[in-house]
Amino acid sequence: MASPNQTIRLDPPDTLALLAEISALGSVTTIVIHHGHVFEYKGEFPSGSMAEGYYNLHAEQGFTGHLRLAAIHHIDMVCGQHRGRDTYYWQFCHDNGDVAFKVFLGRDAAGDVISRQKQWFLDRFQQLNRSIPA
């Protein structure tokens, strides 16, 4: 894992490409916290397309919806620890810092992060970390 609690900030122009990459990962966990309520969806993050200002998630069933990408100020890509376990996720944030939603890498039956997702995430994290000016 990268050092504990490392974060890379991505800008809104990266959002569409990132959503496409996330939809290709397979099973992930998407979390939405709204007024103290926590909603979790475990499964594939659907692909989508832009229309009328929204990124419309295309799925026959399961997780669907419409993301207002103009409201996303930045995305944090985070490597860290949660309850003593490695965790890797993106948090999509509003301009006031509130989190709109998070997408976590999936876990296998033993509770470990799916290895191919973890490797992809860490490769991407290192690539982005090198591209950020010191």
N, C-alpha and C positions, 0 to 999 in steps of 0.2 A: 504494500500500500504506500501511497505518497505519505509524507509526514502527516501526523494527526491534525485534523481540522484545517486543512488547506482549502482555500477558495479561489476560484478564478471567476472574474466577472465578465460576462458576455453582453454585448450590446444588442438592441432590438433588430438590427439587420441580420443577425445570426439566427433569429428565431425560426424562420421557415425551414432552413436547412437542418437545424437541430431537431425540430419536430419530425421531419422525415427520417432522420437517423434513429431517433427514439422508436418510431413505429416499426423499424426493421429489427429491433433488438429481440423481440419475443416478449415473454411474460415479464412485466414490471409491476410496481405498485404505485398507483397515483393517489395522492392524498390532497383533499381539499378541506381546509379548516374555515368555517364560517360561523361567526358569532358563538364560538366555543364548541360547536359541533364538529366532529371529525368524520369525514366520509373517506373510505378507502375502496379502491378498486384494484384487484389483482388480476392481471391478464394483459393481453397485448394492447398497447396504446395505438388507437386507430390512426390510419393515414388520413389526410384531409386536403382541403383546397380552400382557397380564398374566394369569398363572395360577399358583397355588400358590407365589407369591413370586418367580417368574421372569418376565422379559420374553422371551417365546418368539418367535424370529425365524422368520417364515413365508416359506419359499422352497421351490420344487420341487427345485431343485438349486443348486449353488454354495455361497455362504456361508449357513450356518444355525447355530443354537445356542440357548443359553438364558443370558440375562444375569441375574445375581443383583443386582438394583438396590439392595437393602438394603446391599450391600457397597460401593456407590459413595458416597464421602464428599463429593466435589466434582468438578466438571468445569472444566478450564482451556480457554478458547478462546484460541488463540495465533496471532498474526501474527508471522512472523519470517523469517529467512534460514537456508537449509541448503545448504551447498556453493555459495554464491553466488547461489542462486535464491530468489525469494519462495516462502514456504510458509505454508499456512493449515490449521490443524487443531484438533481437540478432543482433549484427553486426559482420560480417565475414571480418577479416582484413588481409591485406598483411603485410609482415615484415617491410615495411617502415611506417606503421600506416594507410595507405590509406584503406578506406572501399571498399570491393568488392561488397557487397550487405547487405541489412538489411531485417529482417523478423519481422514484427510487429504483435502482437495479433490482432484478428479481432474485429470489433465493430458491435453493433446491430443497429437497425433502429433509435434509439434515440442518437446514437453516443457514447454510453458507451461501454467499453471493455466487450466482451462476458464473463459472470461471470464464467463459468466452465473453460475457458482458463486462466482467471486471477487467479483463485484459484490454478490451476495446476502450473502455472508459479511461483506464490509466494511460494508454497510448495517446488518446485524444487530449487528456489533461496535460501530459508532458509536451505534446505538440503546441498546444495553446500557451502553455507557460513559457516556452521558448520564444513565442512570437510577441510577448508583451515586453515593451521597452522597460529597461531598468530605471 
